[in-house]
Amino acid sequence: MPSVASAIRAALLTADPTAKAFAARGVARDWAAGRLDFAFDCVMPDRPARPDLPELLPPNRMPKRGKGGSERARIALWHSLAHIEFVAIDLALDMAGRFGATMGRQFVADFLAVAADEAMHFGLLARRLRSLGSFYGALPAHDGLWDAAHATRHDVAARLAVVPMVLEARGLDVTPHTLDRVRAAGDETGARILERILDDEIVHVRFGATHFGAVAAARGESAEILWKSLVATYFRGAVKPPFNDSARQAAGLPRSFYAGVAAPA
């Protein structure tokens, strides 16, 4: 029986976006069906494979998306969302493969389920781009999300604190506004995609918060104090309001966690 680590590594080293999405869903399906051994007999790559396109730029060199309801602005929005979900596939796979040996079977199951969801989200967004006459890779993107993963590769608590509990939690804050804009423009198909993503991301953040709480308890530390310390150390940006407090609460992130570290509005 192949190991779960080898299957995850193979998916991480798949460059083609569609093939990576299928590979991630396949790993999650095989794990759930008992076709993968709980064994970690290989290391995860420092960086996942990436397609030739999109061109990856530093965040400060990214072109402005533009405002209004122009076709260009709409394509830029959906392309940006597709890139976030594409990178999120690798973030979830790496979480399971890099830390699963010490964190256990449920941790692996949870983050492989996240990887499968992100792959599904990417597929929906790639299809939306095609319906607008574009494709994933048509515009440049940045690699800041993976930079955060690389910086926390040595510590599961730091990875959980920064990736699901800051970066993914940010999606809970901004997606409702984007959804309102998309719906106001008459794009009901796009609105349904965003509703599905928002619902799933609440679950993903909850996975992160739950496992982070378990790590903190095992270390004999306060989850809130440990989270604030790790965010201060490893998160380069600011935790910015406004916050979607109800979605964050549903995801296991009480306001007391982030209110003290939030940047001024």
Phi, psi and omega in degrees: 000129179294156179277153177295326180296318181293324179292319178295315180300317179299320179293319178298327182269012173270121187272318184299129185301313181294317179296322178297317180299315178296321180296317180298316179293327178293319178297314180298319180294316181293322178296314181297329181274000179078021182266004179234137180280140175284080183217144183235080188255012176209159181266155177280146179293151176298325177223142176286161175291145180230148176289166178297327177236142011281156171295132181262124182242156170300147182307325183283355177253005180290134177294151178294141183289331184093161183242170178084187185258025180294157179299322180298315181294321179296315179296319180297321178298308184292328177293317178299316179295320179297321180294319178301315182289326178296312179294326180297331174302310181293323179300316181289318178299314181295322178303311182293317184283327184279324188243358185295328183300320181268335184271337173103176187296317182295322176301313178299314180300316182297313186279338170289325174296320175299314180301319179295320177297315181297323177296319177295317177301314180301317179299318179296317182288323176297321177294322178297317177300317180297325180292339178265006179083018180235195180199159176291126185110349182290336182237158177290162179214171177241166187245028183297327180296316180290329176302320179294322178293317181297321182293338183248022186291344186266351190214116182297325179297317179296318179298313180296321181297319187270316189281292179290324191271350172241299187292310179290325178298330177299326177298327177296330182281318190267335185296319180302320178294317178298319179300316179299318179296316181295317180293321179297331178279001178086012182266080183289328177297313178297323180296321179295323177298315182293324176298318179296317180298316181299314179300316181291323183291331174300317178295319182296315179296323179297320175303312181299314182295321181295312180290327176297316178301321179294320178296315180300316180298318180296330178272357181071031183239157172290128180300320182294314181294318179296317180299313181298321179295316182290322177296317179298328183276319193247347181262120187282333183269201178246146173277104195258133169282171002284155182250146172271083189300322183293318179292320178296319178298317178297332180271003178087021178244088178294155184301331181299334179296307194256347182298322183285344181249000184290142174288156178301144180291000000 
